Amino acid sequence: SCIKVAMDFVSPENVQECVRLTEEFRLLPKNHRSKEDKLEIKKMALYAADVAIAEATELVGAK
């Protein structure tokens, strides 16, 4: 048996381009093999914002 482990990284400079590509992928036919959003950029951005807010809140609370 085997396990696959993967991590995605998108530099802040490229987030907008990834979002644009995601919107283009949505226009593909339902059965197109590239239709699936493998990167899930919007979910990554939401998670990054959540972590940033939590860290900022912790820093403000530490003062």
PDB file of N, CA, C and O in Angstrom:
ATOM      1  N   SER A   1       0.840  -1.190   0.000  1.00  0.00           N
ATOM      2  CA  SER A   1       0.000   0.000   0.000  1.00  0.00           C
ATOM      3  C   SER A   1       0.878   1.244   0.000  1.00  0.00           C
ATOM      4  O   SER A   1       2.066   1.175   0.313  1.00  0.00           O
ATOM      5  N   CYS A   2       0.299   2.358  -0.345  1.00  0.00           N
ATOM      6  CA  CYS A   2       1.050   3.604  -0.370  1.00  0.00           C
ATOM      7  C   CYS A   2       0.140   4.769   0.006  1.00  0.00           C
ATOM      8  O   CYS A   2      -1.086   4.670  -0.042  1.00  0.00           O
ATOM      9  N   ILE A   3       0.773   5.863   0.378  1.00  0.00           N
ATOM     10  CA  ILE A   3       0.058   7.079   0.748  1.00  0.00           C
ATOM     11  C   ILE A   3       0.639   8.220  -0.064  1.00  0.00           C
ATOM     12  O   ILE A   3       1.857   8.350  -0.184  1.00  0.00           O
ATOM     13  N   LYS A   4      -0.228   9.040  -0.618  1.00  0.00           N
ATOM     14  CA  LYS A   4       0.218  10.206  -1.373  1.00  0.00           C
ATOM     15  C   LYS A   4      -0.004  11.443  -0.509  1.00  0.00           C
ATOM     16  O   LYS A   4      -1.101  11.667   0.002  1.00  0.00           O
ATOM     17  N   VAL A   5       1.042  12.235  -0.353  1.00  0.00           N
ATOM     18  CA  VAL A   5       0.954  13.474   0.413  1.00  0.00           C
ATOM     19  C   VAL A   5       1.325  14.617  -0.519  1.00  0.00           C
ATOM     20  O   VAL A   5       2.332  14.550  -1.223  1.00  0.00           O
ATOM     21  N   ALA A   6       0.509  15.665  -0.522  1.00  0.00           N
ATOM     22  CA  ALA A   6       0.779  16.807  -1.396  1.00  0.00           C
ATOM     23  C   ALA A   6       0.472  18.102  -0.661  1.00  0.00           C
ATOM     24  O   ALA A   6      -0.443  18.160   0.161  1.00  0.00           O
ATOM     25  N   MET A   7       1.238  19.134  -0.961  1.00  0.00           N
ATOM     26  CA  MET A   7       0.979  20.465  -0.424  1.00  0.00           C
ATOM     27  C   MET A   7       0.938  21.430  -1.596  1.00  0.00           C
ATOM     28  O   MET A   7       1.782  21.385  -2.491  1.00  0.00           O
ATOM     29  N   ASP A   8      -0.049  22.294  -1.574  1.00  0.00           N
ATOM     30  CA  ASP A   8      -0.152  23.312  -2.614  1.00  0.00           C
ATOM     31  C   ASP A   8       0.359  24.631  -2.065  1.00  0.00           C
ATOM     32  O   ASP A   8       0.168  24.942  -0.889  1.00  0.00           O
ATOM     33  N   PHE A   9       1.007  25.403  -2.922  1.00  0.00           N
ATOM     34  CA  PHE A   9       1.472  26.734  -2.540  1.00  0.00           C
ATOM     35  C   PHE A   9       1.216  27.675  -3.699  1.00  0.00           C
ATOM     36  O   PHE A   9       1.533  27.369  -4.849  1.00  0.00           O
ATOM     37  N   VAL A  10       0.640  28.816  -3.385  1.00  0.00           N
ATOM     38  CA  VAL A  10       0.438  29.864  -4.381  1.00  0.00           C
ATOM     39  C   VAL A  10       1.013  31.134  -3.791  1.00  0.00           C
ATOM     40  O   VAL A  10       0.619  31.548  -2.700  1.00  0.00           O
ATOM     41  N   SER A  11       1.941  31.757  -4.501  1.00  0.00           N
ATOM     42  CA  SER A  11       2.513  33.004  -4.000  1.00  0.00           C
ATOM     43  C   SER A  11       1.441  34.090  -4.033  1.00  0.00           C
ATOM     44  O   SER A  11       0.562  34.067  -4.895  1.00  0.00           O
ATOM     45  N   PRO A  12       1.505  35.036  -3.103  1.00  0.00           N
ATOM     46  CA  PRO A  12       0.502  36.111  -3.063  1.00  0.00           C
ATOM     47  C   PRO A  12       0.366  36.848  -4.395  1.00  0.00           C
ATOM     48  O   PRO A  12      -0.721  37.306  -4.747  1.00  0.00           O
ATOM     49  N   GLU A  13       1.462  36.959  -5.126  1.00  0.00           N
ATOM     50  CA  GLU A  13       1.426  37.668  -6.405  1.00  0.00           C
ATOM     51  C   GLU A  13       0.579  36.939  -7.445  1.00  0.00           C
ATOM     52  O   GLU A  13       0.105  37.559  -8.397  1.00  0.00           O
ATOM     53  N   ASN A  14       0.383  35.630  -7.273  1.00  0.00           N
ATOM     54  CA  ASN A  14      -0.315  34.830  -8.279  1.00  0.00           C
ATOM     55  C   ASN A  14      -1.732  34.426  -7.891  1.00  0.00           C
ATOM     56  O   ASN A  14      -2.394  33.713  -8.645  1.00  0.00           O
ATOM     57  N   VAL A  15      -2.205  34.862  -6.743  1.00  0.00           N
ATOM     58  CA  VAL A  15      -3.550  34.485  -6.305  1.00  0.00           C
ATOM     59  C   VAL A  15      -4.597  34.958  -7.307  1.00  0.00           C
ATOM     60  O   VAL A  15      -5.492  34.195  -7.674  1.00  0.00           O
ATOM     61  N   GLN A  16      -4.496  36.192  -7.747  1.00  0.00           N
ATOM     62  CA  GLN A  16      -5.489  36.736  -8.677  1.00  0.00           C
ATOM     63  C   GLN A  16      -5.531  35.928  -9.978  1.00  0.00           C
ATOM     64  O   GLN A  16      -6.611  35.672 -10.511  1.00  0.00           O
ATOM     65  N   GLU A  17      -4.384  35.532 -10.483  1.00  0.00           N
ATOM     66  CA  GLU A  17      -4.333  34.730 -11.710  1.00  0.00           C
ATOM     67  C   GLU A  17      -4.973  33.366 -11.485  1.00  0.00           C
ATOM     68  O   GLU A  17      -5.679  32.860 -12.358  1.00  0.00           O
ATOM     69  N   CYS A  18      -4.735  32.772 -10.329  1.00  0.00           N
ATOM     70  CA  CYS A  18      -5.337  31.472 -10.022  1.00  0.00           C
ATOM     71  C   CYS A  18      -6.855  31.575  -9.920  1.00  0.00           C
ATOM     72  O   CYS A  18      -7.569  30.682 -10.376  1.00  0.00           O
ATOM     73  N   VAL A  19      -7.350  32.653  -9.328  1.00  0.00           N
ATOM     74  CA  VAL A  19      -8.796  32.866  -9.249  1.00  0.00           C
ATOM     75  C   VAL A  19      -9.369  33.024 -10.657  1.00  0.00           C
ATOM     76  O   VAL A  19     -10.429  32.477 -10.961  1.00  0.00           O
ATOM     77  N   ARG A  20      -8.677  33.764 -11.508  1.00  0.00           N
ATOM     78  CA  ARG A  20      -9.132  33.949 -12.889  1.00  0.00           C
ATOM     79  C   ARG A  20      -9.209  32.611 -13.624  1.00  0.00           C
ATOM     80  O   ARG A  20     -10.177  32.341 -14.336  1.00  0.00           O
ATOM     81  N   LEU A  21      -8.189  31.781 -13.448  1.00  0.00           N
ATOM     82  CA  LEU A  21      -8.182  30.469 -14.095  1.00  0.00           C
ATOM     83  C   LEU A  21      -9.311  29.588 -13.570  1.00  0.00           C
ATOM     84  O   LEU A  21      -9.935  28.850 -14.332  1.00  0.00           O
ATOM     85  N   THR A  22      -9.567  29.666 -12.276  1.00  0.00           N
ATOM     86  CA  THR A  22     -10.660  28.897 -11.685  1.00  0.00           C
ATOM     87  C   THR A  22     -11.985  29.283 -12.328  1.00  0.00           C
ATOM     88  O   THR A  22     -12.812  28.421 -12.628  1.00  0.00           O
ATOM     89  N   GLU A  23     -12.182  30.572 -12.536  1.00  0.00           N
ATOM     90  CA  GLU A  23     -13.415  31.037 -13.182  1.00  0.00           C
ATOM     91  C   GLU A  23     -13.494  30.532 -14.623  1.00  0.00           C
ATOM     92  O   GLU A  23     -14.580  30.202 -15.100  1.00  0.00           O
ATOM     93  N   GLU A  24     -12.369  30.469 -15.315  1.00  0.00           N
ATOM     94  CA  GLU A  24     -12.362  29.934 -16.682  1.00  0.00           C
ATOM     95  C   GLU A  24     -12.693  28.445 -16.688  1.00  0.00           C
ATOM     96  O   GLU A  24     -13.418  27.971 -17.563  1.00  0.00           O
ATOM     97  N   PHE A  25     -12.163  27.708 -15.713  1.00  0.00           N
ATOM     98  CA  PHE A  25     -12.429  26.266 -15.638  1.00  0.00           C
ATOM     99  C   PHE A  25     -13.916  25.995 -15.455  1.00  0.00           C
ATOM    100  O   PHE A  25     -14.425  24.985 -15.942  1.00  0.00           O
ATOM    101  N   ARG A  26     -14.612  26.877 -14.763  1.00  0.00           N
ATOM    102  CA  ARG A  26     -16.050  26.705 -14.535  1.00  0.00           C
ATOM    103  C   ARG A  26     -16.828  26.714 -15.846  1.00  0.00           C
ATOM    104  O   ARG A  26     -17.922  26.154 -15.919  1.00  0.00           O
ATOM    105  N   LEU A  27     -16.281  27.339 -16.874  1.00  0.00           N
ATOM    106  CA  LEU A  27     -16.969  27.437 -18.160  1.00  0.00           C
ATOM    107  C   LEU A  27     -16.779  26.197 -19.036  1.00  0.00           C
ATOM    108  O   LEU A  27     -17.438  26.060 -20.067  1.00  0.00           O
ATOM    109  N   LEU A  28     -15.896  25.310 -18.635  1.00  0.00           N
ATOM    110  CA  LEU A  28     -15.642  24.103 -19.423  1.00  0.00           C
ATOM    111  C   LEU A  28     -16.848  23.166 -19.361  1.00  0.00           C
ATOM    112  O   LEU A  28     -17.639  23.232 -18.420  1.00  0.00           O
ATOM    113  N   PRO A  29     -16.991  22.300 -20.358  1.00  0.00           N
ATOM    114  CA  PRO A  29     -18.086  21.321 -20.331  1.00  0.00           C
ATOM    115  C   PRO A  29     -17.994  20.434 -19.086  1.00  0.00           C
ATOM    116  O   PRO A  29     -16.909  20.209 -18.548  1.00  0.00           O
ATOM    117  N   LYS A  30     -19.126  19.944 -18.649  1.00  0.00           N
ATOM    118  CA  LYS A  30     -19.224  19.165 -17.410  1.00  0.00           C
ATOM    119  C   LYS A  30     -18.257  17.978 -17.362  1.00  0.00           C
ATOM    120  O   LYS A  30     -17.675  17.696 -16.314  1.00  0.00           O
ATOM    121  N   ASN A  31     -18.086  17.291 -18.476  1.00  0.00           N
ATOM    122  CA  ASN A  31     -17.251  16.081 -18.493  1.00  0.00           C
ATOM    123  C   ASN A  31     -15.795  16.345 -18.883  1.00  0.00           C
ATOM    124  O   ASN A  31     -15.045  15.393 -19.097  1.00  0.00           O
ATOM    125  N   HIS A  32     -15.380  17.597 -18.981  1.00  0.00           N
ATOM    126  CA  HIS A  32     -13.999  17.930 -19.345  1.00  0.00           C
ATOM    127  C   HIS A  32     -13.071  17.544 -18.194  1.00  0.00           C
ATOM    128  O   HIS A  32     -13.397  17.778 -17.030  1.00  0.00           O
ATOM    129  N   ARG A  33     -11.921  16.958 -18.510  1.00  0.00           N
ATOM    130  CA  ARG A  33     -11.025  16.472 -17.450  1.00  0.00           C
ATOM    131  C   ARG A  33     -10.380  17.593 -16.635  1.00  0.00           C
ATOM    132  O   ARG A  33      -9.920  17.347 -15.520  1.00  0.00           O
ATOM    133  N   SER A  34     -10.336  18.807 -17.160  1.00  0.00           N
ATOM    134  CA  SER A  34      -9.769  19.936 -16.415  1.00  0.00           C
ATOM    135  C   SER A  34     -10.829  20.719 -15.642  1.00  0.00           C
ATOM    136  O   SER A  34     -10.524  21.754 -15.051  1.00  0.00           O
ATOM    137  N   LYS A  35     -12.059  20.238 -15.642  1.00  0.00           N
ATOM    138  CA  LYS A  35     -13.165  20.941 -14.979  1.00  0.00           C
ATOM    139  C   LYS A  35     -12.976  20.963 -13.459  1.00  0.00           C
ATOM    140  O   LYS A  35     -13.373  21.927 -12.804  1.00  0.00           O
ATOM    141  N   GLU A  36     -12.385  19.928 -12.903  1.00  0.00           N
ATOM    142  CA  GLU A  36     -12.215  19.821 -11.449  1.00  0.00           C
ATOM    143  C   GLU A  36     -11.247  20.890 -10.936  1.00  0.00           C
ATOM    144  O   GLU A  36     -10.180  21.106 -11.510  1.00  0.00           O
ATOM    145  N   ASP A  37     -11.638  21.547  -9.853  1.00  0.00           N
ATOM    146  CA  ASP A  37     -10.790  22.577  -9.231  1.00  0.00           C
ATOM    147  C   ASP A  37      -9.847  21.893  -8.243  1.00  0.00           C
ATOM    148  O   ASP A  37     -10.175  21.747  -7.066  1.00  0.00           O
ATOM    149  N   LYS A  38      -8.692  21.480  -8.720  1.00  0.00           N
ATOM    150  CA  LYS A  38      -7.753  20.744  -7.875  1.00  0.00           C
ATOM    151  C   LYS A  38      -7.037  21.647  -6.875  1.00  0.00           C
ATOM    152  O   LYS A  38      -6.697  21.207  -5.777  1.00  0.00           O
ATOM    153  N   LEU A  39      -6.808  22.885  -7.240  1.00  0.00           N
ATOM    154  CA  LEU A  39      -6.061  23.795  -6.373  1.00  0.00           C
ATOM    155  C   LEU A  39      -6.930  24.390  -5.267  1.00  0.00           C
ATOM    156  O   LEU A  39      -6.429  24.680  -4.181  1.00  0.00           O
ATOM    157  N   GLU A  40      -8.199  24.573  -5.522  1.00  0.00           N
ATOM    158  CA  GLU A  40      -9.142  25.148  -4.556  1.00  0.00           C
ATOM    159  C   GLU A  40      -8.606  26.460  -3.982  1.00  0.00           C
ATOM    160  O   GLU A  40      -8.493  26.618  -2.766  1.00  0.00           O
ATOM    161  N   ILE A  41      -8.279  27.390  -4.871  1.00  0.00           N
ATOM    162  CA  ILE A  41      -7.639  28.649  -4.486  1.00  0.00           C
ATOM    163  C   ILE A  41      -8.496  29.471  -3.534  1.00  0.00           C
ATOM    164  O   ILE A  41      -7.970  30.107  -2.621  1.00  0.00           O
ATOM    165  N   LYS A  42      -9.797  29.466  -3.734  1.00  0.00           N
ATOM    166  CA  LYS A  42     -10.665  30.261  -2.851  1.00  0.00           C
ATOM    167  C   LYS A  42     -10.644  29.702  -1.432  1.00  0.00           C
ATOM    168  O   LYS A  42     -10.648  30.460  -0.461  1.00  0.00           O
ATOM    169  N   LYS A  43     -10.622  28.384  -1.314  1.00  0.00           N
ATOM    170  CA  LYS A  43     -10.545  27.756   0.002  1.00  0.00           C
ATOM    171  C   LYS A  43      -9.189  28.055   0.655  1.00  0.00           C
ATOM    172  O   LYS A  43      -9.115  28.299   1.859  1.00  0.00           O
ATOM    173  N   MET A  44      -8.118  28.034  -0.149  1.00  0.00           N
ATOM    174  CA  MET A  44      -6.789  28.356   0.373  1.00  0.00           C
ATOM    175  C   MET A  44      -6.733  29.797   0.873  1.00  0.00           C
ATOM    176  O   MET A  44      -6.162  30.065   1.929  1.00  0.00           O
ATOM    177  N   ALA A  45      -7.323  30.724   0.120  1.00  0.00           N
ATOM    178  CA  ALA A  45      -7.315  32.138   0.507  1.00  0.00           C
ATOM    179  C   ALA A  45      -8.114  32.354   1.786  1.00  0.00           C
ATOM    180  O   ALA A  45      -7.701  33.122   2.655  1.00  0.00           O
ATOM    181  N   LEU A  46      -9.250  31.686   1.905  1.00  0.00           N
ATOM    182  CA  LEU A  46     -10.074  31.805   3.108  1.00  0.00           C
ATOM    183  C   LEU A  46      -9.327  31.265   4.330  1.00  0.00           C
ATOM    184  O   LEU A  46      -9.353  31.877   5.398  1.00  0.00           O
ATOM    185  N   TYR A  47      -8.669  30.130   4.171  1.00  0.00           N
ATOM    186  CA  TYR A  47      -7.894  29.550   5.266  1.00  0.00           C
ATOM    187  C   TYR A  47      -6.743  30.479   5.664  1.00  0.00           C
ATOM    188  O   TYR A  47      -6.496  30.683   6.853  1.00  0.00           O
ATOM    189  N   ALA A  48      -6.045  31.038   4.683  1.00  0.00           N
ATOM    190  CA  ALA A  48      -4.928  31.951   4.969  1.00  0.00           C
ATOM    191  C   ALA A  48      -5.417  33.190   5.706  1.00  0.00           C
ATOM    192  O   ALA A  48      -4.758  33.661   6.634  1.00  0.00           O
ATOM    193  N   ALA A  49      -6.566  33.722   5.299  1.00  0.00           N
ATOM    194  CA  ALA A  49      -7.133  34.890   5.982  1.00  0.00           C
ATOM    195  C   ALA A  49      -7.510  34.540   7.415  1.00  0.00           C
ATOM    196  O   ALA A  49      -7.281  35.336   8.327  1.00  0.00           O
ATOM    197  N   ASP A  50      -8.083  33.366   7.624  1.00  0.00           N
ATOM    198  CA  ASP A  50      -8.461  32.919   8.966  1.00  0.00           C
ATOM    199  C   ASP A  50      -7.237  32.817   9.876  1.00  0.00           C
ATOM    200  O   ASP A  50      -7.275  33.255  11.025  1.00  0.00           O
ATOM    201  N   VAL A  51      -6.167  32.245   9.366  1.00  0.00           N
ATOM    202  CA  VAL A  51      -4.930  32.114  10.148  1.00  0.00           C
ATOM    203  C   VAL A  51      -4.339  33.487  10.448  1.00  0.00           C
ATOM    204  O   VAL A  51      -3.887  33.735  11.566  1.00  0.00           O
ATOM    205  N   ALA A  52      -4.336  34.377   9.465  1.00  0.00           N
ATOM    206  CA  ALA A  52      -3.792  35.727   9.662  1.00  0.00           C
ATOM    207  C   ALA A  52      -4.589  36.488  10.718  1.00  0.00           C
ATOM    208  O   ALA A  52      -4.007  37.172  11.560  1.00  0.00           O
ATOM    209  N   ILE A  53      -5.910  36.373  10.679  1.00  0.00           N
ATOM    210  CA  ILE A  53      -6.752  37.044  11.676  1.00  0.00           C
ATOM    211  C   ILE A  53      -6.502  36.475  13.062  1.00  0.00           C
ATOM    212  O   ILE A  53      -6.413  37.226  14.033  1.00  0.00           O
ATOM    213  N   ALA A  54      -6.389  35.165  13.166  1.00  0.00           N
ATOM    214  CA  ALA A  54      -6.128  34.530  14.459  1.00  0.00           C
ATOM    215  C   ALA A  54      -4.786  34.983  15.028  1.00  0.00           C
ATOM    216  O   ALA A  54      -4.684  35.275  16.219  1.00  0.00           O
ATOM    217  N   GLU A  55      -3.763  35.043  14.186  1.00  0.00           N
ATOM    218  CA  GLU A  55      -2.446  35.482  14.654  1.00  0.00           C
ATOM    219  C   GLU A  55      -2.459  36.954  15.046  1.00  0.00           C
ATOM    220  O   GLU A  55      -1.844  37.331  16.044  1.00  0.00           O
ATOM    221  N   ALA A  56      -3.149  37.788  14.279  1.00  0.00           N
ATOM    222  CA  ALA A  56      -3.240  39.215  14.608  1.00  0.00           C
ATOM    223  C   ALA A  56      -3.992  39.413  15.922  1.00  0.00           C
ATOM    224  O   ALA A  56      -3.602  40.239  16.748  1.00  0.00           O
ATOM    225  N   THR A  57      -5.061  38.661  16.112  1.00  0.00           N
ATOM    226  CA  THR A  57      -5.836  38.739  17.353  1.00  0.00           C
ATOM    227  C   THR A  57      -4.981  38.328  18.544  1.00  0.00           C
ATOM    228  O   THR A  57      -5.042  38.946  19.607  1.00  0.00           O
ATOM    229  N   GLU A  58      -4.190  37.289  18.358  1.00  0.00           N
ATOM    230  CA  GLU A  58      -3.301  36.823  19.424  1.00  0.00           C
ATOM    231  C   GLU A  58      -2.250  37.882  19.755  1.00  0.00           C
ATOM    232  O   GLU A  58      -1.950  38.113  20.926  1.00  0.00           O
ATOM    233  N   LEU A  59      -1.694  38.520  18.739  1.00  0.00           N
ATOM    234  CA  LEU A  59      -0.696  39.571  18.966  1.00  0.00           C
ATOM    235  C   LEU A  59      -1.295  40.766  19.698  1.00  0.00           C
ATOM    236  O   LEU A  59      -0.674  41.307  20.614  1.00  0.00           O
ATOM    237  N   VAL A  60      -2.483  41.177  19.306  1.00  0.00           N
ATOM    238  CA  VAL A  60      -3.149  42.314  19.949  1.00  0.00           C
ATOM    239  C   VAL A  60      -3.506  41.968  21.390  1.00  0.00           C
ATOM    240  O   VAL A  60      -3.391  42.809  22.282  1.00  0.00           O
ATOM    241  N   GLY A  61      -3.935  40.744  21.615  1.00  0.00           N
ATOM    242  CA  GLY A  61      -4.294  40.304  22.960  1.00  0.00           C
ATOM    243  C   GLY A  61      -3.090  40.146  23.867  1.00  0.00           C
ATOM    244  O   GLY A  61      -3.231  40.202  25.089  1.00  0.00           O
ATOM    245  N   ALA A  62      -1.905  39.948  23.298  1.00  0.00           N
ATOM    246  CA  ALA A  62      -0.686  39.745  24.087  1.00  0.00           C
ATOM    247  C   ALA A  62      -0.149  41.040  24.660  1.00  0.00           C
ATOM    248  O   ALA A  62       0.688  41.012  25.563  1.00  0.00           O
ATOM    249  N   LYS A  63      -0.615  42.190  24.150  1.00  0.00           N
ATOM    250  CA  LYS A  63      -0.086  43.476  24.614  1.00  0.00           C
ATOM    251  C   LYS A  63      -0.701  43.905  25.905  1.00  0.00           C
ATOM    252  O   LYS A  63      -0.362  44.967  26.428  1.00  0.00           O
TER     253      LYS A  63
END
